[in-house]
Amino acid sequence: CAESRKSRPFTVIVEGNIGCGKTTFLNYFQKYNNICVLSEPIELWRDCRGHNLLGHMYEDPKKWSFTFQSYVQLTMLQHHTLPTNCPVKLMERSIYSARYCFVEKMKRDGLLSKPSAAVIDQWFQWLLQNTPINVDLIVYLRSSPEVVYERMMKRNRSEEKSVPIEYLEQLNELHEQWLYHKTLYHCPAPVVTIDANLDISSIEEEYEKCEPHILNKLAVNTRA
Ligand SMILES: Cc1cc2cn([C@H]3C[C@H](O)[C@@H](CO)O3)c(=O)nc2[nH]1
């Protein structure tokens, strides 16, 4: 998108469990050329100056969770603050799910020591207050652990091969508390919930449910 813009883009974050279909959702919106689509920078997490931090984290979470989540927070901040001329920015996950779902889980499991969790949280709180992290809409791809477990195993990502369904159950619980029941932490934007259990053949009509929320921001901006 070429037109130069003054205000920041309408920012949408796509949230949900491992295997819930975030990439499929992002791909659906690739057809609009003035949406800046930012997928999870998993390749950075797999190669941080030659180190596969994602692999380390799953191999020895007690030892590597802090290192991994500290880098995730940086890469998410880079996406949140990435300048774009596009009227809409669509991000896979966010600095919020990093803190409220993944760090929270590792903290509760004792995989992140209390001092490590404190340092990550101090960074998180400071960043929220002092950097331009603006989120306008959350798309919650709501799924059940059994469904996403099967998809995760079928996708067969090497680092995830020994992730137990219990991990997905607990991650699901945190997403539900944060985005559906809204009893966990503050929700930074309105939430549109999608039934992500739907099979790929019928999921597109489910996507159409949230298209207006996103596209009307395109229309407004292109008209202006
Ligand atoms: C923001 C954020 C994304 C994210 C992903 N992950 C893991 C879950 C998946 O196995 C993989 C790709 O999403 O990385 C994580 O442990 N912590 C995270 N924090």
The ligand as an SDF file (V2000), in Angstrom:
LIG
                    3D

 19 21  0  0  0  0  0  0  0  0999 V2000
    3.3820  -14.5750   21.9220 C   0  0  0  0  0  0  0  0  0  0  0  0
    3.8090  -15.9970   22.0020 C   0  0  0  0  0  0  0  0  0  0  0  0
    3.6870  -16.9260   20.9780 C   0  0  0  0  0  0  0  0  0  0  0  0
    4.2250  -18.1310   21.4850 C   0  0  0  0  0  0  0  0  0  0  0  0
    4.3610  -19.4040   20.9290 C   0  0  0  0  0  0  0  0  0  0  0  0
    4.8990  -20.3690   21.7050 N   0  0  0  0  0  0  0  0  0  0  0  0
    5.1030  -21.6920   21.1050 C   0  0  0  0  0  0  0  0  0  0  0  0
    3.8000  -22.4090   20.8500 C   0  0  0  0  0  0  0  0  0  0  0  0
    4.0720  -23.1760   19.5760 C   0  0  0  0  0  0  0  0  0  0  0  0
    4.6400  -24.4390   19.8780 O   0  0  0  0  0  0  0  0  0  0  0  0
    5.1140  -22.3440   18.8410 C   0  0  0  0  0  0  0  0  0  0  0  0
    4.5620  -21.5130   17.7040 C   0  0  0  0  0  0  0  0  0  0  0  0
    3.4480  -20.8030   18.1020 O   0  0  0  0  0  0  0  0  0  0  0  0
    5.6960  -21.4860   19.8300 O   0  0  0  0  0  0  0  0  0  0  0  0
    5.3120  -20.1350   23.0180 C   0  0  0  0  0  0  0  0  0  0  0  0
    5.7790  -21.0670   23.6860 O   0  0  0  0  0  0  0  0  0  0  0  0
    5.1960  -18.8970   23.5600 N   0  0  0  0  0  0  0  0  0  0  0  0
    4.6450  -17.9030   22.8100 C   0  0  0  0  0  0  0  0  0  0  0  0
    4.3950  -16.6070   23.1010 N   0  0  0  0  0  0  0  0  0  0  0  0
  1  2  1  0
  2  3  2  0
  2 19  1  0
  3  4  1  0
  4  5  2  0
  4 18  1  0
  5  6  1  0
  6  7  1  0
  6 15  1  0
  7  8  1  0
  7 14  1  0
  8  9  1  0
  9 10  1  0
  9 11  1  0
 11 12  1  0
 11 14  1  0
 12 13  1  0
 15 16  2  0
 15 17  1  0
 17 18  2  0
 18 19  1  0
M  END
$$$$
